[in-house]
Structure formats: structure tokens, C-alpha cells
Amino acid sequence: MVIWTLAKKDLRLLVRDARAMIILLAMPLIFILVLGVSLGDNFGKSSASGLRITVLNLDDGVPRFFDRTAMLREGAGWLAITPNAASGPSQALAGCSLAWANHGMWFPHQSWAEMLLRDLNETADIRVEFVKTTRRGDGTIDESAAHAEAQRLVSSGQRAAVLVIGKKFSKRVERCSFLASGWPDHLAIAASFPQPGHPIALALRGGFDESQDVFPLYLHDGINPFHREGINFKTLDIEVLRDPTQETAAAIIDQVAQGSLLRVVMPWMIGRAFEKIGEPQFIDMVSREKLDVQIGFLDLATILRNFPPAQKKALSTGLQNSLQNLFPRYNLTAKTWAALTKEMEITTDKSGKNSDFKTDGAGWLKRGGSRYQLLVPSYLVMFAFFLVLTVGWLFVAERRQGTLKRLVVAPLTKGEILIGKMLPCLFLSLFQGFFLLGAGKLIFGMDWGAEPIWLIAVVSATSFAAIGMAMLVASLARTETQVAIYGTLLVLVLAGLSGCFFGDREFMPEQMRQISRITPHAWALDAYRQLLTNPTPHLKTVAIAVLALCGFGAGFMLLAWWCLRLDGD
């Protein structure tokens, strides 16, 4: 009963101290508010959610004939570059007929931009988001407005980089090839038309323009998309807008895009080239070159040209099979990276997880932003230990007033006095902890996680550790100046050492994170991180942290009991 009487007396003194209430309740909220509106959108997010590629997709796709279905492909390309019965303008038309007959084989049945985005989505820990675009009255994208929005995101620092996929991207990828193409020959045909200004001649010349959407782009010269650093973005009509103040993050995005482009473009080029070896037209192409190999009175090129079609087919197929057998670990006719490397194709379509660009959190406060999942517990822990100052001033005041001397003659042991002093401070610390968690949810929209009941244990253990340290400092300090020096230095050093200042302990080097476990703050922050940021918190880690905090609190209390002197000297 005497302990409760002593506790209630000290609790009234603490509640009357407006300065202590401001420090314990208002100051943490001010810190959280200022940092919450100041930090970038990536703060507080895991590496999986933080590594995102912001894309502006302006791609027009590849030429599609008959309502843009995938029809014009290999036939037109082959007939454009190989000798056959058709000649002149009829050659391209014959190619169209062959393409129509085989349109089910063509790859891909979607734009190359979609292929690239699919690969990015299937890359581990990558999330794709899109710059918002507006459309004109005719349904086309307002490119200038979209590009301006992408530039704004980069200039304002909201994104380190934006990947801009240009209008001609699919057409450029379509032209990427190790093969030669017959585009210049067709220009010659068009130029030699009996009437150069004839509509047919003009149509032929227009068919070889990259902007046309009718004829397959194999009629063009093949593009070499590679350079020293990988894929040449400019060649494929890709641009990376960069924020010069975030070079490291921009470089990471650049390399991720490079990797996906290589996985999309390289198999397409290898598959196209190797596929041709198995076609009879491959023998015709070889026979057009001077081989400098004599067999009797004839050279090899002449012999090959006079092979019957069936033998040409058998020879080309046999050559293709022989080469494939030399490289059994790869499917050389494949046109995707997974198929080329004979790995299991990822069929999960994550495109539904793509989203338009949006900031983390809503309103001026960024309410609901993931940053508050770390900021609230960080400053909750830091200001819990500010009770060192409050408790120290309380003890100094009692020494100055002689109250501690009077307690010596009271029927109380030193342990009972210590508990009587500790209980009101513990109640105040618990109130502070739960108040800040409640304010975090109501004001900042933070989430209490999947196991909110465990927050009670963590708050309680943290408060016990903080009060234990406060009692230790109070038992050592003799004047208000000593309380201010010891308390402030201890609180700030431990807050910095544990990572409370950073808000996120992941910013600290691994070695420093391990060293920081000598502080109770670090254990509390690790427990809060599990509960508030992990969708499936590891409760064993939380339980260990709670036990460690209780151990700190008990150790501090024992030291306080040993150091406490009640004579006032």
C-alpha cells in the first residue's frame, strides 16, 4: 500500500510537468511529421517493392495485315531476298501469299514492347509502373504531354530514371537480324519500273519505309542492335531519362533494362538466323556466293544451284540438325530466352500487378505511406528513453527538497522505494508508447501489421528497458546539470548507434547493425520492423527481442538499486 501511495504521488508530479508531456508526446509527432513529408517515396519500402521500373510506352507495335493480325512474316522476308519464279513487284506479292498461308507460325503475336515488359515483370524483385498518358480525340496518345510528365518525374526527383519506349521500338526489334536483307534490291526494282512515277512504283518505294504498317519489316536492312556496353538504346528507339542527382539508382535501372533487352532481342536474332539454315532457300542463298570450291570441272555453288528442291531441303535440314547436335544444351531455333536455354518458361502473367505511377501515401502528409511503418516506431523508441531526463529531474528535485532523506526513516526498503518511483514512470512510458502507435494509425495512416497483439508486448518491454535506464541515471546524477548532461548524451548516442535517427536500420552497414545490439533500442527496432513491415512476421525474432529488452530493463534496475543513495549526498 505504501508503494502505491508513493507511486500515485510521483504520478501526479509527472502529469503536472507540462514540459515533460510536450517532450514525450508532442515532440515525437513533430519529428515524424517533418520526416514523413520530407522523405522520398522509396523510403521504408523493401528492396522488392523499391526496385521498380517506371516506363513510358509509346510503342506502335509491328506491322499487322488484315486488321493487325499476325500474318506477314517469314514468307515475304524470304521471297524478298532469294531467287524464285516471281520477279519484280510480283515478288513481294508472292511473299504476302506465302505469309498468309503460314501466319499461325509467326512470332510474336504481341508487340515487342509487351515482350520487354513481360520479361521485366518476370525478373525477380522488379515491379513495373507506367507513366500516365492521355489520349487525343482520335484515340492516339498525346506523346508530348506523356514525355513532359516523364521528364517532370525525373526532374523533380520522384523517379531516378524513366524508361521511354519509342514509337518505332517494335519495328526496330523486328529488323534486328544477323541476316542480310533485300531492301536495296527492291528499291532498285521500284526505281527501274517502266514508269518511275507510276502509283505502283511509288507504293513499292513506300513499302520499304519504316513508318508503313502493311509490309513486313524483313524487307528492310537488318539492324545490329549491339555495341560495347550491350544493347544500343538509341538504335532501338529507347531512351532513359535520368535524374543527375540519383546516378546510382539510374544506373541500376539502366542495367536492368539492358538485361531484359538482351533476353528479348538475342534469342529472336539467333532463332531467326538458325531457322533459315533448315530452309531450302538457305541453299539458294549459299549458291549465290562464290564458294571457291571446285568439284571436278564445276564449282560447288553451281552444283548447289542445280540441286532438285527435295535435295536442297534434305541438305539444309541435315545441316541444321548437325549444328543443333553440336550444341545440345541450347535450342537454337527458339525465339525466347527460356526456350533458347532450355529452361522452364515462366507462364505466370504478372502484368496485372503493373500500375500507373502514383506517390507513396495520400495528401500532403503522405498519409498511409510505407515510411510511417518505420518512422513511428523509430521515434517511439527514441523518445521512450527520453524519460531518462524526466525521471532524473524528479529524483534531483526530491533530493533538493529533502524528501529522499525522509524516506530513509520510513518503513520502506530501498527496493520498495525504487519500485514506488519506477511504477508511475512506467505507466507514463506505456501511455506514451500506445499513444504514438494510435496517433500513427489515426494521423499518419500506418498499419499495425498482421500480429498487432504482439505490439503490446514490444511496447511494454521497451518501456521497461527505458525506465530501467532512467532509474540508473537518476540514481547516479546529483544535480539537474548532471541529469541534462548524462541523460542527453546517453539518449542521443544510443539513438544514433542503434539507428533510430535513420528511421531504417537497413541503411547501416551489416557490421554496425550487429554492434548496435548492445543497445536496447536496436532490439526494439528489430521487433517493430518484423511486426510492422513483414507481411508474415517471424514471431520467434520478436519474442527474442522482447526477452532481450526485459533483460536490459532488469539489469538497469539492479544497477540502479546498487547505486541508489537515499541520504541526498
FENGIFEN-V549758 format. One record per residue. RES is the residue in one small letter. OMEGA is omega in whole degrees, 0 to 359 (none if undefined). BURIAL is 1 if it has 16 or more other ideal C-beta (glycine too) atoms within 10 Angstrom, else 0. D_LAST is the distance of its C-alpha to the last C-alpha in Angstrom with 1 decimal. Layout:
# FENGIFEN-V549758
RES & OMEGA & BURIAL & D_LAST
RES & OMEGA & BURIAL & D_LAST
This chain:
# FENGIFEN-V549758
m & 180 & 0 & 28.0
v & 179 & 0 & 24.4
i & 180 & 1 & 23.4
w & 178 & 0 & 26.1
t & 178 & 0 & 24.9
l & 181 & 1 & 21.4
a & 182 & 1 & 23.1
k & 178 & 0 & 25.5
k & 180 & 0 & 22.9
d & 179 & 1 & 21.1
l & 177 & 0 & 24.6
r & 178 & 0 & 25.6
l & 181 & 0 & 22.7
l & 182 & 1 & 23.6
v & 180 & 0 & 27.3
r & 183 & 0 & 26.9
d & 183 & 0 & 25.2
a & 181 & 0 & 28.5
r & 179 & 0 & 27.0
a & 181 & 1 & 25.7
m & 179 & 0 & 29.1
i & 181 & 0 & 31.0
i & 187 & 1 & 29.1
l & 186 & 1 & 29.5
l & 185 & 1 & 33.1
a & 184 & 0 & 34.9
m & 177 & 0 & 33.8
p & 179 & 1 & 35.0
l & 179 & 1 & 38.3
i & 178 & 0 & 38.7
f & 182 & 1 & 38.2
i & 180 & 1 & 40.7
l & 183 & 0 & 43.1
v & 181 & 0 & 43.2
l & 181 & 1 & 43.5
g & 180 & 1 & 46.0
v & 183 & 0 & 48.5
s & 186 & 0 & 48.0
l & 180 & 1 & 48.5
g & 184 & 0 & 52.0
d & 182 & 1 & 54.0
n & 182 & 1 & 53.5
f & 177 & 1 & 49.7
g & 180 & 1 & 48.7
k & 177 & 1 & 52.1
s & 179 & 0 & 52.9
s & 182 & 0 & 55.1
a & 182 & 0 & 58.0
s & 182 & 0 & 57.8
g & 182 & 0 & 56.6
l & 182 & 1 & 59.6
r & 178 & 1 & 62.3
i & 178 & 1 & 65.5
t & 189 & 1 & 66.4
v & 168 & 1 & 70.2
l & 185 & 1 & 72.8
n & 178 & 1 & 76.0
l & 187 & 1 & 79.2
d & 178 & 1 & 81.5
d & 182 & 1 & 85.0
g & 181 & 1 & 85.8
v & 179 & 1 & 88.9
p & 178 & 1 & 92.5
r & 180 & 1 & 93.8
f & 180 & 1 & 97.4
f & 178 & 0 & 98.7
d & 173 & 0 & 95.7
r & 171 & 0 & 93.2
t & 187 & 0 & 93.7
a & 183 & 1 & 93.3
m & 187 & 1 & 96.9
l & 182 & 1 & 97.7
r & 193 & 1 & 96.3
e & 185 & 1 & 97.8
g & 180 & 1 & 101.5
a & 180 & 1 & 101.6
g & 181 & 1 & 99.5
w & 182 & 1 & 101.8
l & 178 & 1 & 105.0
a & 187 & 1 & 103.7
i & 182 & 1 & 103.4
t & 177 & 1 & 106.1
p & 176 & 0 & 109.9
n & 184 & 0 & 111.5
a & 179 & 0 & 114.6
a & 179 & 0 & 113.2
s & 179 & 0 & 113.0
g & 182 & 0 & 112.1
p & 183 & 1 & 110.5
s & 180 & 0 & 111.5
q & 179 & 1 & 109.2
a & 179 & 1 & 106.0
l & 177 & 0 & 107.7
a & 177 & 1 & 108.5
g & 178 & 1 & 104.9
c & 180 & 1 & 103.8
s & 179 & 0 & 106.2
l & 178 & 1 & 104.8
a & 178 & 1 & 101.2
w & 183 & 0 & 102.2
a & 185 & 0 & 103.6
n & 189 & 0 & 100.4
h & 181 & 1 & 97.7
g & 184 & 0 & 95.9
m & 194 & 0 & 94.8
w & 183 & 1 & 93.1
f & 353 & 0 & 89.4
p & 177 & 1 & 87.1
h & 177 & 0 & 87.9
q & 181 & 0 & 85.0
s & 179 & 1 & 83.9
w & 175 & 1 & 82.2
a & 178 & 1 & 79.2
e & 176 & 1 & 78.7
m & 179 & 1 & 79.1
l & 180 & 1 & 76.4
l & 177 & 1 & 74.0
r & 179 & 1 & 74.7
d & 178 & 1 & 73.7
l & 179 & 1 & 70.5
n & 183 & 1 & 69.7
e & 175 & 1 & 70.5
t & 185 & 1 & 68.1
a & 174 & 0 & 64.9
d & 177 & 0 & 61.9
i & 175 & 1 & 64.0
r & 181 & 1 & 64.4
v & 173 & 1 & 67.1
e & 187 & 1 & 66.8
f & 171 & 1 & 69.5
v & 181 & 1 & 69.5
k & 180 & 0 & 70.9
t & 176 & 1 & 74.5
t & 182 & 0 & 76.8
r & 178 & 0 & 80.5
r & 180 & 0 & 83.3
g & 180 & 0 & 86.1
d & 177 & 0 & 88.2
g & 180 & 0 & 85.4
t & 181 & 0 & 84.5
i & 174 & 1 & 81.0
d & 188 & 0 & 80.0
e & 182 & 0 & 79.1
s & 179 & 0 & 78.0
a & 180 & 0 & 75.5
a & 180 & 1 & 74.2
h & 178 & 1 & 73.8
a & 178 & 0 & 72.0
e & 177 & 1 & 69.6
a & 179 & 1 & 69.0
q & 179 & 0 & 68.4
r & 180 & 0 & 65.9
l & 181 & 1 & 63.8
v & 183 & 1 & 63.6
s & 181 & 0 & 63.2
s & 180 & 0 & 60.3
g & 179 & 0 & 58.5
q & 175 & 1 & 58.9
r & 179 & 1 & 60.8
a & 181 & 1 & 60.8
a & 175 & 1 & 64.5
v & 179 & 1 & 67.4
l & 181 & 1 & 70.4
v & 177 & 1 & 73.6
i & 186 & 1 & 76.7
g & 183 & 1 & 79.7
k & 187 & 1 & 82.9
k & 186 & 1 & 84.9
f & 182 & 1 & 82.5
s & 181 & 1 & 84.6
k & 180 & 1 & 87.8
r & 178 & 1 & 86.3
v & 179 & 1 & 85.0
e & 182 & 1 & 88.4
r & 180 & 1 & 90.0
c & 187 & 1 & 87.7
s & 168 & 1 & 90.0
f & 186 & 0 & 91.1
l & 170 & 0 & 94.7
a & 182 & 0 & 97.0
s & 187 & 1 & 98.2
g & 181 & 1 & 101.5
w & 181 & 1 & 100.4
p & 178 & 0 & 102.3
d & 181 & 0 & 105.5
h & 174 & 1 & 105.4
l & 178 & 0 & 104.9
a & 178 & 0 & 108.1
i & 181 & 1 & 109.8
a & 181 & 1 & 108.8
a & 182 & 0 & 109.9
s & 178 & 0 & 113.3
f & 184 & 1 & 114.1
p & 178 & 0 & 117.6
q & 185 & 0 & 116.2
p & 180 & 0 & 112.8
g & 181 & 0 & 112.1
h & 180 & 0 & 113.1
p & 180 & 0 & 110.5
i & 179 & 0 & 110.5
a & 179 & 1 & 109.6
l & 179 & 0 & 106.9
a & 179 & 0 & 105.5
l & 180 & 1 & 105.5
r & 179 & 1 & 103.6
g & 180 & 0 & 101.1
g & 181 & 1 & 100.6
f & 176 & 1 & 99.0
d & 184 & 0 & 96.5
e & 183 & 0 & 92.9
s & 182 & 0 & 92.5
q & 184 & 0 & 95.3
d & 184 & 0 & 94.5
v & 186 & 0 & 97.8
f & 179 & 1 & 98.5
p & 185 & 1 & 96.3
l & 174 & 1 & 94.3
y & 179 & 1 & 95.7
l & 180 & 1 & 98.4
h & 169 & 1 & 96.0
d & 177 & 0 & 95.1
g & 181 & 1 & 92.3
i & 170 & 1 & 88.8
n & 186 & 0 & 86.7
p & 189 & 1 & 83.2
f & 168 & 0 & 81.4
h & 190 & 0 & 79.9
r & 186 & 0 & 77.6
e & 179 & 0 & 74.4
g & 179 & 1 & 76.0
i & 176 & 1 & 77.5
n & 184 & 0 & 78.5
f & 184 & 1 & 77.1
k & 180 & 0 & 79.4
t & 182 & 0 & 82.5
l & 179 & 1 & 81.7
d & 176 & 1 & 80.7
i & 179 & 1 & 77.0
e & 175 & 0 & 74.3
v & 175 & 1 & 70.6
l & 187 & 1 & 68.8
r & 170 & 1 & 65.5
d & 184 & 1 & 62.3
p & 178 & 0 & 61.7
t & 179 & 0 & 58.0
q & 186 & 1 & 58.0
e & 182 & 0 & 60.2
t & 179 & 0 & 58.7
a & 179 & 1 & 59.1
a & 179 & 1 & 62.6
a & 177 & 0 & 63.6
i & 179 & 0 & 62.6
i & 178 & 1 & 64.7
d & 182 & 1 & 67.6
q & 176 & 0 & 67.6
v & 178 & 1 & 67.5
a & 177 & 1 & 70.5
q & 181 & 0 & 72.2
g & 180 & 1 & 71.8
s & 179 & 1 & 73.3
l & 177 & 1 & 76.1
l & 180 & 1 & 77.1
r & 178 & 1 & 77.1
v & 189 & 1 & 79.4
v & 186 & 1 & 81.7
m & 179 & 1 & 82.2
p & 179 & 1 & 83.6
w & 181 & 1 & 85.9
m & 179 & 1 & 87.4
i & 181 & 1 & 87.8
g & 179 & 1 & 89.2
r & 183 & 1 & 91.7
a & 184 & 0 & 92.9
f & 179 & 1 & 93.2
e & 183 & 1 & 94.9
k & 180 & 1 & 97.7
i & 181 & 1 & 98.6
g & 181 & 1 & 99.8
e & 178 & 1 & 102.1
p & 181 & 1 & 105.8
q & 179 & 1 & 105.1
f & 179 & 1 & 103.0
i & 177 & 1 & 106.1
d & 180 & 1 & 107.8
m & 180 & 1 & 104.9
v & 184 & 1 & 105.1
s & 178 & 1 & 108.9
r & 180 & 0 & 108.6
e & 176 & 0 & 107.0
k & 186 & 0 & 109.0
l & 181 & 0 & 107.8
d & 176 & 0 & 109.9
v & 182 & 0 & 110.7
q & 173 & 0 & 114.5
i & 187 & 0 & 116.0
g & 179 & 0 & 119.7
f & 184 & 0 & 121.1
l & 174 & 0 & 118.5
d & 186 & 0 & 114.9
l & 181 & 0 & 112.2
a & 179 & 1 & 111.5
t & 180 & 0 & 115.1
i & 181 & 0 & 115.1
l & 181 & 1 & 111.9
r & 184 & 0 & 113.4
n & 175 & 0 & 116.4
f & 172 & 1 & 114.5
p & 181 & 0 & 115.4
p & 182 & 0 & 112.5
a & 180 & 0 & 111.9
q & 175 & 0 & 111.5
k & 180 & 1 & 109.2
k & 181 & 1 & 107.0
a & 180 & 0 & 107.1
l & 181 & 1 & 106.3
s & 178 & 1 & 103.4
t & 179 & 0 & 102.0
g & 178 & 0 & 102.4
l & 179 & 0 & 100.6
q & 180 & 1 & 97.7
n & 180 & 0 & 97.4
s & 179 & 0 & 97.5
l & 179 & 0 & 94.7
q & 179 & 1 & 92.6
n & 178 & 0 & 93.2
l & 181 & 0 & 91.9
f & 187 & 0 & 88.6
p & 183 & 0 & 88.1
r & 184 & 0 & 84.3
y & 172 & 0 & 85.0
n & 191 & 1 & 87.2
l & 177 & 1 & 88.7
t & 181 & 1 & 90.4
a & 180 & 1 & 87.2
k & 172 & 1 & 85.9
t & 184 & 1 & 82.2
w & 181 & 1 & 79.5
a & 180 & 1 & 79.0
a & 179 & 1 & 82.8
l & 183 & 1 & 83.2
t & 179 & 0 & 80.6
k & 173 & 0 & 81.8
e & 180 & 0 & 78.4
m & 179 & 0 & 78.0
e & 176 & 0 & 78.4
i & 184 & 0 & 75.4
t & 180 & 0 & 77.1
t & 180 & 0 & 74.1
d & 180 & 0 & 74.4
k & 182 & 1 & 71.0
s & 179 & 0 & 72.5
g & 178 & 0 & 71.5
k & 177 & 0 & 67.8
n & 181 & 0 & 68.6
s & 173 & 0 & 67.4
d & 178 & 0 & 67.7
f & 173 & 1 & 64.9
k & 181 & 0 & 62.1
t & 180 & 0 & 58.6
d & 182 & 1 & 55.7
g & 185 & 1 & 54.6
a & 176 & 0 & 56.1
g & 183 & 0 & 55.6
w & 180 & 0 & 53.3
l & 187 & 1 & 50.2
k & 185 & 1 & 52.2
r & 181 & 0 & 51.4
g & 180 & 0 & 52.0
g & 183 & 1 & 51.6
s & 180 & 1 & 50.5
r & 183 & 1 & 47.7
y & 176 & 1 & 45.6
q & 178 & 1 & 45.7
l & 183 & 1 & 43.3
l & 183 & 1 & 41.5
v & 179 & 1 & 40.3
p & 181 & 1 & 38.6
s & 182 & 1 & 37.2
y & 170 & 1 & 35.3
l & 180 & 1 & 34.5
v & 182 & 1 & 32.6
m & 184 & 1 & 31.1
f & 172 & 1 & 29.8
a & 181 & 1 & 28.6
f & 173 & 1 & 25.9
f & 175 & 1 & 25.0
l & 174 & 1 & 23.0
v & 181 & 1 & 20.2
l & 183 & 1 & 19.7
t & 181 & 1 & 20.2
v & 179 & 1 & 17.9
g & 178 & 1 & 15.1
w & 179 & 1 & 15.7
l & 180 & 1 & 15.8
f & 180 & 1 & 12.3
v & 179 & 1 & 10.9
a & 180 & 0 & 13.1
e & 177 & 1 & 12.0
r & 182 & 1 & 8.3
r & 181 & 0 & 9.9
q & 179 & 0 & 12.4
g & 182 & 0 & 10.4
t & 182 & 0 & 12.5
l & 177 & 1 & 10.2
k & 180 & 0 & 9.6
r & 179 & 0 & 13.4
l & 180 & 1 & 14.1
v & 182 & 0 & 12.9
v & 178 & 0 & 15.9
a & 180 & 0 & 18.1
p & 182 & 0 & 20.7
l & 173 & 1 & 19.2
t & 179 & 0 & 18.3
k & 179 & 0 & 15.7
g & 179 & 0 & 18.8
e & 178 & 0 & 20.1
i & 181 & 1 & 17.0
l & 179 & 1 & 17.2
i & 179 & 1 & 20.9
g & 176 & 1 & 20.7
k & 185 & 1 & 18.6
m & 189 & 1 & 20.9
l & 180 & 1 & 24.2
p & 178 & 1 & 24.4
c & 178 & 1 & 23.4
l & 177 & 1 & 26.1
f & 180 & 1 & 28.6
l & 180 & 1 & 28.0
s & 178 & 1 & 28.5
l & 178 & 1 & 31.6
f & 178 & 0 & 33.0
q & 182 & 1 & 32.4
g & 181 & 1 & 34.3
f & 176 & 1 & 37.2
f & 182 & 0 & 37.4
l & 176 & 1 & 37.8
l & 178 & 1 & 40.4
g & 178 & 0 & 42.3
a & 177 & 1 & 42.2
g & 180 & 1 & 43.4
k & 185 & 0 & 46.4
l & 185 & 0 & 47.2
i & 187 & 1 & 46.6
f & 176 & 1 & 47.2
g & 179 & 1 & 49.6
m & 180 & 1 & 47.8
d & 181 & 0 & 49.1
w & 174 & 1 & 47.0
g & 185 & 1 & 49.1
a & 182 & 0 & 51.1
e & 185 & 0 & 48.4
p & 182 & 0 & 46.2
i & 180 & 0 & 44.9
w & 177 & 1 & 42.9
l & 179 & 1 & 41.0
i & 180 & 0 & 39.1
a & 182 & 1 & 37.9
v & 178 & 1 & 36.9
v & 182 & 1 & 35.0
s & 181 & 1 & 33.2
a & 178 & 1 & 32.3
t & 179 & 1 & 31.2
s & 180 & 1 & 28.9
f & 178 & 1 & 27.4
a & 181 & 1 & 26.8
a & 180 & 1 & 25.3
i & 177 & 1 & 23.0
g & 178 & 1 & 21.9
m & 180 & 1 & 21.1
a & 179 & 1 & 19.3
m & 179 & 1 & 17.0
l & 179 & 1 & 16.3
v & 181 & 1 & 15.4
a & 180 & 1 & 13.3
s & 181 & 1 & 11.3
l & 185 & 1 & 10.9
a & 181 & 1 & 10.5
r & 181 & 0 & 7.7
t & 179 & 0 & 10.5
e & 178 & 0 & 14.0
t & 178 & 0 & 15.5
q & 178 & 0 & 13.9
v & 182 & 1 & 15.2
a & 182 & 0 & 18.6
i & 182 & 0 & 19.0
y & 186 & 1 & 18.0
g & 183 & 1 & 19.7
t & 180 & 0 & 22.8
l & 182 & 0 & 23.4
l & 182 & 1 & 23.2
v & 183 & 1 & 25.3
l & 180 & 0 & 28.0
v & 181 & 0 & 28.3
l & 178 & 1 & 28.7
a & 178 & 1 & 31.1
g & 181 & 0 & 33.2
l & 184 & 1 & 33.2
s & 181 & 1 & 34.3
g & 179 & 1 & 37.0
c & 181 & 1 & 35.7
f & 184 & 0 & 36.6
f & 184 & 1 & 40.1
g & 182 & 1 & 40.8
d & 182 & 1 & 42.9
r & 179 & 1 & 41.7
e & 177 & 0 & 45.4
f & 183 & 0 & 45.0
m & 174 & 1 & 42.8
p & 183 & 0 & 44.4
e & 181 & 0 & 44.8
q & 180 & 0 & 42.7
m & 178 & 0 & 39.8
r & 179 & 1 & 40.2
q & 179 & 0 & 39.7
i & 184 & 0 & 36.7
s & 179 & 1 & 35.1
r & 172 & 0 & 35.0
i & 179 & 0 & 31.7
t & 175 & 1 & 30.3
p & 180 & 1 & 30.4
h & 184 & 1 & 32.0
a & 179 & 1 & 35.1
w & 179 & 1 & 35.8
a & 180 & 1 & 35.5
l & 179 & 1 & 37.9
d & 178 & 1 & 40.4
a & 179 & 1 & 40.4
y & 180 & 1 & 41.0
r & 178 & 1 & 43.7
q & 186 & 1 & 45.6
l & 188 & 1 & 45.5
l & 182 & 1 & 46.2
t & 180 & 1 & 48.5
n & 179 & 1 & 50.3
p & 176 & 0 & 53.3
t & 187 & 0 & 53.0
p & 177 & 1 & 49.4
h & 188 & 0 & 48.6
l & 177 & 0 & 46.6
k & 177 & 0 & 45.7
t & 179 & 1 & 43.8
v & 181 & 1 & 42.0
a & 178 & 0 & 41.2
i & 179 & 0 & 39.8
a & 179 & 1 & 37.6
v & 178 & 1 & 36.3
l & 179 & 0 & 35.5
a & 179 & 1 & 33.8
l & 177 & 1 & 31.6
c & 177 & 1 & 30.7
g & 176 & 1 & 29.9
f & 182 & 1 & 27.5
g & 180 & 1 & 25.8
a & 179 & 0 & 25.6
g & 178 & 0 & 24.3
f & 181 & 1 & 21.5
m & 178 & 1 & 20.5
l & 177 & 0 & 20.5
l & 178 & 1 & 18.2
a & 178 & 1 & 15.9
w & 182 & 1 & 16.0
w & 184 & 0 & 15.4
c & 187 & 0 & 12.4
l & 175 & 1 & 10.7
r & 185 & 0 & 7.6
l & 182 & 1 & 7.9
d & 177 & 0 & 5.6
g & 181 & 0 & 3.8
d & none & 0 & 0.0
